[in-house]
Amino acid sequence: MDKAQIIARINTFLSEEFEVEPSVITPEASIKDTLGLDSLDFVDLVVLIERHFGFKMAGEDFADIKTFEDFYNYVYARLQQGVGA
């Protein structure tokens, strides 16, 4: 799976799960603010990542994830390490 496919997949499930317009999900946008995430939503996000990409995220993995671009890069790096789908 290349990075463009990962981004498309992430944007699709995030817009559906968090009921936001796909157009507001941009690389530089704040993931927390755009999706309106609270602490329980981060748990949902962990479950979504596991379901869609086959690897688990820990809470501390979110420490450096501020924007969608950070999130894309994190998922892409994890998949490149051979951890996941």
Sequence and secondary structure as in RCSB ss.txt:
>XXXX:A:sequence
MDKAQIIARINTFLSEEFEVEPSVITPEASIKDTLGLDSLDFVDLVVLIERHFGFKMAGEDFADIKTFEDFYNYV
YARLQQGVGA
>XXXX:A:secstr
  HHHHHHHHHHHHHHHTT  GGG  TTSBHHHHHT  HHHHHHHHHHHHHHHS    GGGGGG  BHHHHHHHH
HHHHHTT   
